[in-house]
């Protein structure tokens, strides 16, 4: 007879679970351990098994040990090989059985896919703005990963997912990740360890600021944005995530359907982007042809969208916390919504401009992905197509809101994330079906089409609560941070003209632009260009800028006797575009 120990992240208090008369399972270790009178104690690391151990119903063949009778646990555990951390294991326990192993493994695989969202959050806003501001946006989308990860470790995860919190906010039960490894996650039917769930949710929390910070493009400063990331994650994201994802949250108890974050991720990011753009004010030249520029690198927009598409499959597929049919439907729905959303946006743009816009397709695909986020695991494929098309169409039409209401959302964060997230949540309440919502054994409410009419009311109430709370708290938070000396959110006029890359970072995303300017400049201007533009007085900057169609052309205006032809001779073809961007 033998005792079989299989390592697992299970509560250490459950040390021994009797199985039959002579067997016991210790679930607190880290490796497979076999103890028997015949062979003594043998421990095996995760790399021992290059292939599943040979087994039958009654015997388990362990390398170096031999046959171990396992008939009394064979009825409780299906002894098969499972892939985990790159190795195959051939034993399981009553506490961490095949499903638990598979759920844990699937979530650890989905988390890096969510991490793949980061390149898109970096590439898309950074390449949609002008060259002189690109690196600032790129750097902010990366800085938020480090800042929010620290906040998540410090108290963010505890505030969002503490099991002893109230209906509106968690407590410090998991402060600095205490007790995290010892408890299973109730949201995943107690089949996933807290530590795995924590890192998966960390990916979600860190990507939201990377989305909304696009609203600060071309006039936002770095330091106050970094302070805002930490504070925002604490007072906005954590409470809203607790509402819908913690079993104690009021929206969770009410029965609101939000599969993967239509509230805490999409509406919160969209509304925060709206507040950020309103608080910063409009860019120089807003409402004029001066800001009618094209993205400076469309190929990066496409590349970023490809990364996003793949990452979002993990984003939504992993939110089931298992590799099952519900995850499969979520992935299928996500792909369909993105595909049809991109086509819908591109067709609308073609109707207006008679051009096939690649950027339009990418933007529509993002809207489809956003809209399907709250619905992916609750609706069927046909409904996901409808949601993607409607969300992309409405978001496309509402991009004109910033002109009507006179606010400057540089990257259309609110239209693409806030509005599409609202559309997705509403139609989740309409199209949710029991055949999809409960096919993982975890039953949830159905929607309007199944005569559960109150569900749409729950969804609308949740939308209003998230929207209003985020707007008010974000505005108050920005107002308070802006009062701190040295923490003004907006750059001054000098810095906006020369670009935030030079003003805030002293680096450029494309150094060849600066080098080309210096090389191609007339001899008499090279010393002038070698100076730091930020250090020049505003009057000098204004003189250099002139009244041309560029906001910051570095060619001084010609004298009264100088003709435009003379100016063209001093600036080779194509130079004006390079300098202004």
N, C-alpha and C positions, 0 to 999 in steps of 0.2 A: 504494500500500500504506500501511497505517497501524498504529500501535500504539494499542491501546485500553486505557485504565486505568479500572478501576471501583473506587471507594473501598470498603474493607471493613476490619473489625477482624480482620485476619489477621496471623500472625507476620511481622514486617517482614523477617526473614531470607529469606523466600521472595519476593524482589523481582520476578524475571522468570521467567515460565513460558513456554517456547517453544511456540507453537501454529502448526504449519505451518512454512513457510520464512521468511516475512517478518513474522509477527505476534508480538507479545509482550503479556503482560498483567502489569501492575504492580498488585499487590493491597494495597499499603500506603498508598494515598492516601485522600482523603476525597471526591473528586468524580469525575465522568466526564471523562476527558481524552483527546483524540484528537490524535495527532501524525502528520502525513503530509507528504511533499514538496510536494504540491499546495496544502495549506491551512496549513502550519505547525503551530503548537501552539494548540489551542483547549481551554479549560477551561470546564466547566459545573457550576454549583452545583446543589444538590438541588432548588432551586425552578425550574430552567430548564424542566423538562418538566411542563407542565400536563396533558399527555396523553402516552401512550406514543409514542415516535418511530415514524415510519413505517418499515417494514422489509419485506424479502422474504427469501427464503432466501439470496440473494447480496449484497444491498445493505442498508445501514443508513442511513436518512436522518436526519441530525443538523442541527437548526436552526442556520443561519449557516455551516455547513460544506458540506453537500451529501451526496452519496452516498459511502459508504465501503464498499469491498469487504470482506465478512466471511465469504466462503464457507468459509474454512479453519477458522473457529471455530464455524460454524453447526452442525457435526456434534457439537461438544463442548458447546455451550450452546444451550438453547432461548431464542431472543431474544423475550421477551414482556415486557409491562409488569407490574411488581410494585409494590405499594403499600408504601412504607417511610417512616416519619416524615412521613406526610401528603403525600408527593410520589410521582409515578410515574416509574420508571426503565425504560429500555429496553435495558439491556445487562447481561450477567452474565459471570462468569469461570469458568475451570475450577476454581479454588479455592473461590469463593463462587458456586455455581451457583443455579438456581432453588430447590432444596430448602433450601439454606443461608439464602438470603434469606427464604424463607417461615418457616423455623424461628425465625430471629432476630426477624422481625416479630411472629410469634404470641406469643413470650415477652414482648416489650415491651408487648404489648396485655394479656396475662394478668396481668402484675405489678400494674397499677393495680386490677384486679378483686380480687386478693388484698388490696390496700390497703383495699378496700371492706369487708373483714372488720372493720376498726377501729371503725366506728360501732356495730356490734353488740357487740363486746367492751366498748365504752364504755357503751352504753345498757342492756344487759340486766342486769348486776350492779348498776349504779347505780340502776336503777328497781325492782329487787326488794327493796332494803333500805329503811329508813325515811328520811324527808326529811332529818332532821338529820345523816345520814351520807352522803347521795347524792353530794355534790360531791367528797368525799375519794376515793371509789371511782372516780368519773369521771376525776379528775385523775391518779390512779395509772395507769389504763389508757392515758392519753395520755403521761405521763412516760416510760413504758417504751419508747415509740417512739424518743424522742430518745436515751435512755441506751443501748439495745441497738444503735441505728444507729451510735453512736460506737464501741461495743465491736466491732461487725462490721467497721467500717472499720479500727480499730486492729489487732486480731489475730483477731477472731472468725472471719471468713471463711477466714483462713489455717489456723487450728486445725481447722476443720471440713472443708475441701476442698483442702488442700495436696496436690499430686501426689507429694510426696516424703516424706509422713508414714508412720507405722507402722500396725499393725492397730487401735490403740486411740485414737490422737490424731494430728492433723497437726502440722506444724512451722510456722516463720515464713517460709515461702517467699513467701507473699503479704502479708507484714507491711506495714501501711498501704497496702494495695492495690498494692504493687509487682508488676510483671509481669502484672497482671491483664488488661490490654488486648491483650497480645501472644499469648495462647494460647487455642486452642479448648477446649471442655469435653468430656472423654472420656465423661462420663455421658450426653451428648446426641449420641453418635456423631460427635463433633468437628464438629458443624454449628452450634453456638451459641458466640458469643464469651464469654470469661470475664466481661467487665464486665456483660453482660446477665444472665448466670446469677447473678452476685453480687447484683445489686439484687433479682432475683426471690427468691433465698433470704433476703435481708435482710428481706423482708416476712414470711416464715415465722418467722424468729428473733424478730422484734419482737412478733409477736402472741401468742406463747406466754405470756410474763409477764402480758399483759393478760387471759388466761384464768384463770391460777391465782390472781391477786391478789384475785379475788372472795372467796376464803377468808378474807381479812383484814377483810372488811366489818364495820364498826361497832365495831372495837376495835383496828385496826392503825394504826401510825404511818407517816408519809411518809418521813422520812429513812432509817431502817434498810431500808425497802422498796426505796428507790432504790439503796442500796449492794448489797442482795441481788440486784437485777436484773442489775447488771454482773457480780458474782461468779458468780451462778447460770448466766448465759449462757456464762461461760468454763469452768466446771468441770463443768457438767451438760449443757447443750444441745449445745455444740460436740463433746464426745466422743461422745455418742450419735448425733448427726447424722453424724459421721465413720464410726462403725461401719457404718451402713446405706447411706449415700449416696456415700461416697468409694470409688473402686475398690480402695483399699488396706485398707478396713475389714474386720474379721473377719466381720461379718454379711453384708456384700456378697459376700465370697468364699464364704461358706458356702452362699449361695443363698436367704437369707431373702427373702420377698416382703413388701415394705412400700412400696406405690405412692407415697403422698404424705405419710407421716409419722405412722403409727399409733404408732410408738415415740417419736421425738424430740418430737413435737408433742402427741399425745393422752395417752399414758401418762405422759410426763414432766410435763405440766401437771396431770393428775389427781393423781398421787402427790405432786407438790409442793404442791398445794392441800391434800391430806390432812395432810402434815407441817406446813404453815403453820398450819392450824386446830388441830392438836394442840398445837403449840408455844405458840400464843397463849393457849390455854385457852378455856373456854366464856364466852359473853356473860352478862351479868347477866340472871337470869331464865330461863336455859336449862332446858328440861324443864317449864316452867310455861306457863299461858295467856298470860303476859306477852309471849312471843315469837310468839304465834299471830297475827301481823299480816298484812295483805294487802299486796301490792306497791303502792307509792304512786303508780305511773303505768303502768297496764297498756298504754295506747296506745303508750308508748315501747318496751315489751317487744315489741309487734307490729312496730313500725317497725324496731327493731333486728334482729329475726329476718328481716325482708324483706331488709335490707341484707346480713345474713349469708348468706342463701340465694344471693343473686346473687354475693357475693364467693367463696363456696365453689365455685361453678361454675368460676370462674377458678382457685381453689386447686387443685382436682383436674384440671380440664381442662388447665391449663398444665403440670402435672407430667409430661406426655409430652414437653414441650419442642418441640412441633410442632403444626401444625394438620392433623391426620390422622384416620384412622378410630378410632384408639385414644383420642384426645382426645374424639372425639364419643361413644364408648361411655362414657368416664369421666363426661362431663357428663350423659348420660342416666341412668347408674347413680346419680349423686349426687342428681339430682332425684327419682328414684323412692324411694331410701332415705329421704330427708327427708320426702317425702309420706306414706309408709306408717308411718314412725316417729312422726310427729305424730299420725296417726289412731290408732295403737295406744295411745299414752300417753293420749290423750283418752278412748278407750273404757274403759281400765282405771280412770281417775279417775271416769268416769260410773258404772261398776259399783259403786264404793265410796261415792260421794256423791250420785248421781243429779243431777249438774250437768255441763253441757258447759263444760269449762274451756279458755278461750283460752290462758291461760298454760301449761296442760298440753300443748296442741297445739304451742306454740312450743318447749317443753322437749323433747318427743318428737322434733320435727324436728331439733333440735340433736343429740340422741343418734343419730339416723339419719345425719346428716352426719358425725359423728365416726366412727361405725362403718364407713362406706363409704370413709373416707379411705385406709386401707391397701389396700383391695380394688378401688377404682374402675376401674383400668385392667386388672384381671386376671380379673374375673368378668363373667357375663352379666347382663342386666336382671332375670331371674327371681331369680337369687341375690341381687342387690342388694335386692330387695323383702324377701326372707327375712331378710337381715342387718339391714335397718332395723327390721323388726318385732321380731325377737328382742332386738336391742340396746336398743330403747326399753322393751320389757317388762321385761327384767332390770334395767335402770337404774331404772325406776320402783319396782320391788319393793325394790331395794337402797338407796333413799333412807332407809329405816328403819334402816340400819346405824348411823347416827350416834346414834340413840337406844339401840340395843342395846350398842354399844361406847363410848358416853358421850363422843363427841367432837362438836364443834360446827362442822360444815362449812356455813356460812351459806347458800351458794349451790349446794350439792350439786355442787361441782366434781368431786369424785372419782367420784360415781355417774354423772354425765353425760359426763365426759371419760375418766377412768381406766378405768372398767368398760366403757363402750362401745368404747373403743379396744382393749381386750383382746378383746372379742367380735369386733370387726372383724378383728383379726389372726388369730385362731383360724380363723374361717370363710374367710379368704383362703386359708389352707393347705388348706381342704376343697374350695372351689369354683373355684379357679384353673384356667383352661382355656387350652391352647395357641392356640386360635383367637383369643383376646383378648390373651394375654400377648405374643404375637409378631407381631401384625399391623402393627407399625411397623418390622419388619425387625430388631428387637432382641429376640432370643429369651430367655425366662426359663423357669423350671420350671413344671410344672403341679401340680395339687393332688390331694387324696385321691380325688376322683371319677374321675380319670384314672389311678388305681392308683399314684400317687406318694405312698405312705403316709408316707414319711419326712419329707415336707414339713411335716406337722402337728407333728412332733417339733422340726423347726427353728424353727417359729413359736413353740412353747411355750418352748423354750430362750431365744429372743430376748426374749420377754415377761418371763421371770423375770430375765434379766440387766438389762434396762432398769428394771424395777420395783425390784429390790433395789439397784442402783447409785444410782438417783435418790433413794430413801428414805434411805439411809445418808448420802450426800453432802449432801443438803438439810438433814438434821437437824444434821450436824456444822457446816455453814456457818451456820445460824441460831444455833447455840450460840456460835460464835466471834464473830459480829457482835454478838450480844446482850451480850457482855462489854465492848465498846467503850463508854467513857463517853458518855452522851447518845444511845445507839443501842438503847435498849430497844425491842423490837418492839411492845409493848402499851402503850396509853394507860393512865393511872391511872384510878381509879374516878370522880373528879370529871369528868374529860374524857369518859369513856364515858357518863355520865349526860346531860351537856349536848349530846353529839354530837361526832363527830370533825371535822365541818365547822367548828364554832366553835373547837374546841380546837387543831386542826392548821393550819387555813387562815385562819380569821377571815372566811370568806366562806360563802355559802349557795347551794345550787342554786336555791332558791325563796325569794327575799327577802321575798315577800309574806307568807309564814308569820310571819316575825318582825315585820313591820309590822302585820299583823293582830293579833298578840298585844299589841303596844304600844297600838294604837288602842282595842281592845276591853277592855283591862284596866280595872278600877276605878281611880278617881283616886288612891287611896292606894297603889296598886301600881305606878304608872307609873315613879316614880323607882327603885323596886326593880328593875323590868325593864330599865331603862337601864344598869344595872351589867353588867359582864362576868361571866357565870355561872361562867366558868372560874376567876376570881379569888376566888370565894367559898370559904370553908372547907367541908370535907366535911360537917361537922355541919349547916351551913346548907343545903347541897344536899340532904342527907337529909331535913331538915325540910320543905323545899319539895316534895320528891318525895312525902313521906308514904308511905302504904301502899296507895295506890290502884292501879287496874289498869294505870296508866301508869308507865313507868320514869322519866319525867322531866317530869311535868306541872308546869307553872310556876305553878299556883295553890296558894298555901299552904293547908294544911288548916285547916278551920274550928276555932274554939275549942270548948271543951267545951259551951258554951251555944249554939253556932251550929248550926242544923239544916242538913240537906242541902238543903232548899229555899232557904235563904239563899245557900248556895254556888252553886246553880244560877242564882240571880238575878245573881250577879256574873260568871257565865260564860255568854255567849249560847249558843244551841243550835249544836252542831257545833264549839264551841271546844275541847273536851277532845281531840278527835281531832287537830285542827290543832296543838295545843301539844305533845302527846306525840310526834308524828312529826317 
